[in-house]
Amino acid sequence: MLQIDGSYGEGGGQIVRTALLLSLLTGKPFHAFNIRKGRKKPGLKPQHLNILKALRKLTSSHIEGAVQGSTEITFVPGKIRGGRIEIDFQTAGSITLFMQTILPVSAFASSRVSIKVRGGTDVPMSMTFDYFRHVIVPIVARFTHGIEIRLIRRGFYPRGGGEVEFLIRPGAAVSQHGDFDDFRKTVHDMVGPLDFMDRGKLRKINIYSMASHHLKERKVAHRQLMAAESVMKEANCPIDRHISYERALSPGSAITLVAEFTGNGILGADAIGKRGVPSEKIGQEAAQKLLSDIKVGSSVDVNLADNLIPLMGLVGGSIIVREVTNHIKTNIWITELFMGKSFRIEKRGANFSIKSLSPR
């Protein structure tokens, strides 16, 4: 059983989320301790308990220590069965952080997975729903026979109430392989390494600016978009504009920018509206992050890189990022604990390349 120190690196809940995915793929059980030790309120949060609740329904895993505030858990992975589940956070807990673990797990189930989840779609300290839908999902979809998403309602802090349905048609099922090496070879043959070294030329930028219906008269979504667009003029490329005002229990807004390239690059950036902060500043904040990535030659943004690391450990791959964040370093560490040493980081001018060897 792997012993995992949850205070390693950035010491956040990401260690547990990534470990759960890797344990189910490799079949290796783990005991995690010091979970979120350096945080103001250490231990498991409701978001982690919701993930564990879902895994109890989707898999035959054995879990010990799954209580709020617990600083350690034991996880013995079982088969990823699939099926239909409904999860209601009853708060504005992040749906995207929840699906960051559950979506790739579902990609390797033995039968299709249907998930209905209620909570926050666009909340602080997590990616926006549009970033998740337009940047993360297309990558995970490569490992499946298709992912369908139905956004029923947006959910903002503090009341939440967002609702999303996911349907995942899995690709290679872990349970249908004799061991991890056999499973890994099948997935590698199906998907190949995740190669993002050649991003090509910037083709266009999509801007998704949205706000709740409460903010329509103040034109919050329009103001976010116009501010972002003024920053992105420097990129000198076509811009597709997507503006919406949607029903929600609490007022809120979000903006997501996605840059498309002629090659393998994909860059995203997002920002959540904040009380007391002008909408124009929110739009500028997201756009400036994207523009920085474009200028230094990144092929993926740092948030996407963070999500790619476990999948690169599985099938190999190469990416270019503007910086190697603590989140990325921590995800490399936990991935190599389960899958062995395979990552190499090199400085290359204004950015860094991260490579993982393809499995033999």
BELRA-V675985 format. One record per residue. N is the residue number from 1. RES is the residue in one small letter. PHI is phi in radians with two decimals (* if undefined). OMEGA is omega in whole degrees, -180 to 180 (999 if undefined). Layout:
N&RES&PHI&OMEGA ; N&RES&PHI&OMEGA
This chain:
1&m&*&179 ; 2&l&-1.21&175 ; 3&q&-1.78&-174 ; 4&i&-2.08&178 ; 5&d&-1.48&-176 ; 6&g&-1.22&178 ; 7&s&-1.63&-178 ; 8&y&-1.13&174 ; 9&g&1.01&-179 ; 10&e&-1.32&169 ; 11&g&1.07&-179 ; 12&g&-1.72&-180 ; 13&g&-1.21&178 ; 14&q&-1.01&-179 ; 15&i&-1.03&180 ; 16&v&-1.19&-179 ; 17&r&-1.04&-180 ; 18&t&-1.21&-180 ; 19&a&-1.08&180 ; 20&l&-1.09&178 ; 21&l&-1.07&-176 ; 22&l&-1.17&177 ; 23&s&-1.10&180 ; 24&l&-1.18&180 ; 25&l&-1.36&-176 ; 26&t&-1.59&-176 ; 27&g&1.41&-178 ; 28&k&-1.66&177 ; 29&p&-1.31&178 ; 30&f&-2.56&172 ; 31&h&-2.12&179 ; 32&a&-1.82&180 ; 33&f&-2.32&-176 ; 34&n&0.99&-177 ; 35&i&-1.12&179 ; 36&r&0.92&-175 ; 37&k&-1.06&-176 ; 38&g&-1.48&-178 ; 39&r&-1.44&-179 ; 40&k&-1.05&175 ; 41&k&-2.09&-176 ; 42&p&-1.14&174 ; 43&g&1.59&-177 ; 44&l&-1.17&176 ; 45&k&-1.76&179 ; 46&p&-0.94&-180 ; 47&q&-1.07&179 ; 48&h&-1.22&180 ; 49&l&-1.17&176 ; 50&n&-1.16&176 ; 51&i&-1.11&180 ; 52&l&-1.13&177 ; 53&k&-1.08&179 ; 54&a&-1.15&-179 ; 55&l&-1.18&175 ; 56&r&-1.12&-179 ; 57&k&-1.46&-176 ; 58&l&-1.51&-175 ; 59&t&-2.29&177 ; 60&s&-1.79&-176 ; 61&s&-1.33&175 ; 62&h&-1.86&-175 ; 63&i&-2.24&175 ; 64&e&-2.19&177 ; 65&g&1.58&-176 ; 66&a&-1.45&175 ; 67&v&-2.33&-177 ; 68&q&-1.06&180 ; 69&g&1.55&179 ; 70&s&-1.12&180 ; 71&t&-1.72&175 ; 72&e&-2.65&175 ; 73&i&-2.44&172 ; 74&t&-2.06&-176 ; 75&f&-2.27&176 ; 76&v&-1.95&-172 ; 77&p&-1.20&174 ; 78&g&-2.08&-180 ; 79&k&-1.23&174 ; 80&i&-1.53&-171 ; 81&r&-1.43&-171 ; 82&g&1.68&-180 ; 83&g&2.05&-177 ; 84&r&-1.99&177 ; 85&i&-2.36&173 ; 86&e&-2.25&179 ; 87&i&-2.22&177 ; 88&d&-2.10&-179 ; 89&f&-1.18&-176 ; 90&q&1.05&176 ; 91&t&-2.54&174 ; 92&a&-1.65&177 ; 93&g&-0.96&-172 ; 94&s&-1.27&175 ; 95&i&-1.20&-177 ; 96&t&-1.23&176 ; 97&l&-1.17&176 ; 98&f&-1.05&-177 ; 99&m&-1.31&176 ; 100&q&-1.03&175 ; 101&t&-1.63&-171 ; 102&i&-1.21&-179 ; 103&l&-1.12&178 ; 104&p&-1.15&174 ; 105&v&-1.05&-178 ; 106&s&-1.13&-179 ; 107&a&-1.10&-176 ; 108&f&-2.06&179 ; 109&a&-1.35&-180 ; 110&s&-1.52&175 ; 111&s&-2.55&-175 ; 112&r&-1.13&-175 ; 113&v&-2.09&176 ; 114&s&-2.07&-176 ; 115&i&-2.24&171 ; 116&k&-2.06&-174 ; 117&v&-2.27&180 ; 118&r&-2.09&-180 ; 119&g&2.96&180 ; 120&g&-1.80&178 ; 121&t&-1.54&-176 ; 122&d&-2.41&-174 ; 123&v&-2.32&-178 ; 124&p&-1.02&176 ; 125&m&1.18&175 ; 126&s&-2.68&180 ; 127&m&-1.21&177 ; 128&t&-1.21&179 ; 129&f&-1.11&-180 ; 130&d&-1.17&175 ; 131&y&-1.10&180 ; 132&f&-1.05&-176 ; 133&r&-1.20&-172 ; 134&h&-1.73&-179 ; 135&v&-2.01&-176 ; 136&i&-1.33&-174 ; 137&v&-1.00&180 ; 138&p&-1.03&178 ; 139&i&-1.27&180 ; 140&v&-1.11&-179 ; 141&a&-1.05&178 ; 142&r&-1.06&-177 ; 143&f&-1.63&-176 ; 144&t&-2.21&171 ; 145&h&-1.77&176 ; 146&g&2.36&176 ; 147&i&-2.24&177 ; 148&e&-1.98&-179 ; 149&i&-2.26&176 ; 150&r&-2.20&176 ; 151&l&-1.48&-178 ; 152&i&-1.58&180 ; 153&r&-2.74&175 ; 154&r&-1.33&177 ; 155&g&-2.37&-180 ; 156&f&-2.05&174 ; 157&y&-1.23&10 ; 158&p&-1.75&-170 ; 159&r&-1.49&-179 ; 160&g&1.20&178 ; 161&g&1.43&176 ; 162&g&-1.21&-177 ; 163&e&-2.51&-179 ; 164&v&-2.41&175 ; 165&e&-1.97&178 ; 166&f&-2.16&172 ; 167&l&-2.22&-177 ; 168&i&-2.04&173 ; 169&r&-1.75&-171 ; 170&p&-1.09&175 ; 171&g&-1.63&179 ; 172&a&-1.43&-179 ; 173&a&-1.49&179 ; 174&v&-1.00&-173 ; 175&s&-1.17&-179 ; 176&q&-1.63&180 ; 177&h&-2.11&-176 ; 178&g&-1.17&179 ; 179&d&-2.62&-176 ; 180&f&-1.13&-179 ; 181&d&-1.07&178 ; 182&d&-1.15&178 ; 183&f&-1.08&-178 ; 184&r&-1.06&180 ; 185&k&-1.13&179 ; 186&t&-1.06&-179 ; 187&v&-1.15&179 ; 188&h&-1.08&179 ; 189&d&-1.15&-178 ; 190&m&-1.38&-172 ; 191&v&-1.86&-173 ; 192&g&1.37&177 ; 193&p&-1.20&179 ; 194&l&-1.51&-174 ; 195&d&-1.71&179 ; 196&f&-2.11&-177 ; 197&m&-1.34&-177 ; 198&d&-1.89&-175 ; 199&r&-1.39&-178 ; 200&g&1.32&-179 ; 201&k&-1.58&178 ; 202&l&-1.14&-175 ; 203&r&-1.72&177 ; 204&k&-2.91&178 ; 205&i&-2.16&174 ; 206&n&-1.70&175 ; 207&i&-2.04&178 ; 208&y&-1.89&-180 ; 209&s&-2.00&-178 ; 210&m&-2.43&177 ; 211&a&-2.61&177 ; 212&s&-1.24&-177 ; 213&h&-1.07&180 ; 214&h&-1.07&-171 ; 215&l&-1.84&-177 ; 216&k&-1.18&-178 ; 217&e&-1.10&180 ; 218&r&-1.49&177 ; 219&k&0.93&-176 ; 220&v&-1.08&-179 ; 221&a&-1.10&178 ; 222&h&-1.11&-177 ; 223&r&-1.19&176 ; 224&q&-1.04&-176 ; 225&l&-1.13&-178 ; 226&m&-1.11&179 ; 227&a&-1.17&178 ; 228&a&-1.12&-178 ; 229&e&-1.12&179 ; 230&s&-1.11&177 ; 231&v&-1.23&-174 ; 232&m&-1.34&176 ; 233&k&-1.00&-180 ; 234&e&-1.12&-180 ; 235&a&-1.30&175 ; 236&n&0.95&178 ; 237&c&-2.62&179 ; 238&p&-1.05&178 ; 239&i&-2.19&173 ; 240&d&-1.73&-176 ; 241&r&-1.82&179 ; 242&h&-2.27&-179 ; 243&i&-2.05&177 ; 244&s&-2.59&171 ; 245&y&-2.12&-170 ; 246&e&-2.23&179 ; 247&r&-1.16&178 ; 248&a&-2.76&-180 ; 249&l&-1.28&179 ; 250&s&-2.00&176 ; 251&p&-1.19&179 ; 252&g&3.14&178 ; 253&s&-2.62&178 ; 254&a&-2.75&176 ; 255&i&-2.42&180 ; 256&t&-2.35&176 ; 257&l&-2.05&179 ; 258&v&-2.28&179 ; 259&a&-1.69&178 ; 260&e&-1.86&-178 ; 261&f&-2.15&179 ; 262&t&-1.30&179 ; 263&g&-1.78&-174 ; 264&n&-1.73&-176 ; 265&g&-1.40&171 ; 266&i&-2.62&-178 ; 267&l&-2.13&176 ; 268&g&-2.26&175 ; 269&a&-2.68&-178 ; 270&d&-2.58&176 ; 271&a&-2.75&179 ; 272&i&-1.82&176 ; 273&g&-1.08&-179 ; 274&k&-2.20&179 ; 275&r&-1.05&178 ; 276&g&1.54&179 ; 277&v&-1.85&-179 ; 278&p&-1.00&179 ; 279&s&-1.01&180 ; 280&e&-1.07&-180 ; 281&k&-1.18&178 ; 282&i&-1.11&179 ; 283&g&-1.11&179 ; 284&q&-1.12&-179 ; 285&e&-1.03&-180 ; 286&a&-1.15&-177 ; 287&a&-1.15&-180 ; 288&q&-1.14&176 ; 289&k&-1.10&-179 ; 290&l&-1.15&-179 ; 291&l&-1.07&178 ; 292&s&-1.07&178 ; 293&d&-1.11&180 ; 294&i&-1.09&-176 ; 295&k&-1.13&-176 ; 296&v&-1.48&176 ; 297&g&1.55&177 ; 298&s&-1.08&174 ; 299&s&-1.70&173 ; 300&v&-2.43&177 ; 301&d&-1.42&-173 ; 302&v&-1.15&179 ; 303&n&-1.22&176 ; 304&l&-1.15&179 ; 305&a&-0.99&179 ; 306&d&-1.00&-180 ; 307&n&-1.32&-178 ; 308&l&-1.33&-172 ; 309&i&-0.92&179 ; 310&p&-1.06&-180 ; 311&l&-1.25&174 ; 312&m&-1.16&176 ; 313&g&-1.10&-179 ; 314&l&-1.31&-173 ; 315&v&-2.11&-175 ; 316&g&1.51&178 ; 317&g&2.77&-178 ; 318&s&-2.53&178 ; 319&i&-2.43&175 ; 320&i&-2.16&-179 ; 321&v&-2.26&-179 ; 322&r&-1.33&177 ; 323&e&-2.69&176 ; 324&v&-1.74&-175 ; 325&t&-1.28&176 ; 326&n&-1.08&177 ; 327&h&-1.07&-180 ; 328&i&-1.12&179 ; 329&k&-1.03&-179 ; 330&t&-1.16&180 ; 331&n&-1.19&175 ; 332&i&-1.12&180 ; 333&w&-1.03&-177 ; 334&i&-1.22&178 ; 335&t&-1.16&180 ; 336&e&-1.24&174 ; 337&l&-1.05&-177 ; 338&f&-1.52&-169 ; 339&m&-2.01&-180 ; 340&g&1.58&-178 ; 341&k&-1.12&178 ; 342&s&-2.65&-173 ; 343&f&-1.63&176 ; 344&r&-2.38&-180 ; 345&i&-1.99&180 ; 346&e&-2.33&174 ; 347&k&-1.34&178 ; 348&r&-2.44&-179 ; 349&g&1.18&-177 ; 350&a&-1.52&-178 ; 351&n&-2.47&-178 ; 352&f&-2.30&170 ; 353&s&-1.83&175 ; 354&i&-2.14&-177 ; 355&k&-2.22&173 ; 356&s&-2.16&-178 ; 357&l&-1.12&176 ; 358&s&-1.21&179 ; 359&p&-1.13&-179 ; 360&r&-1.41&999
